[in-house]
Amino acid sequence: MPFRLATLQDAPALLDLALVFRDHLQRARPDRAAFQDGIARILEGGDGEFALAGPEAAPAGYALLRYRHSMWAAGTEATLEDLFVLPAMRGQGFGKGLVGFALARARARACTTVGLDTNERNAVSTGIYRSFGFESHSRRWGGCQMFFRLDLDPRCC
């Protein structure tokens, strides 16, 4: 199964995948122009990378990794911001392959941690993440790690 980093030439395919993902989530926003701008900014910015799965001409899915320095981790942390595989292509290992590729990229960039958030009811995704060793239980403090959000723009999320 081919996995690779996306380039600016892949922006149209990433846009198509992101729009299908948005529709899958039953959301109306971001609109096409906002996605197009965001994809270009990430591809050009250096603080994130898109990974693509499947044939170059028609990718089956993508992962988005974001990077930031953390004073607490004394290094770079990665966030797996998006993982999406086209519904018709699921069950073929693309999701698991994208996660593995993303983790290899994070290691190559000497990241100290990789984090993500997903819905607890998304059994397929949580199963994939757990198979790589991700956990929501804090070994240090006990209990479940939680991701909180405050939407400052009601149109956002």
Secondary structure, 3 states (H helix, E strand, C coil): CCEEECCHHHHHHHHHHHHHHHHHCCCCCCCHHHHHHHHHHHHHHCCEEEEEECCCCCCCEEEEEEEEEECCCCEEEEEEEEEEECHHHCCCCHHHHHHHHHHHHHHHCCCCEEEECCCCCCHHHHHHHHHCCCCCECCCCCCECCCCCCCCCCCCC
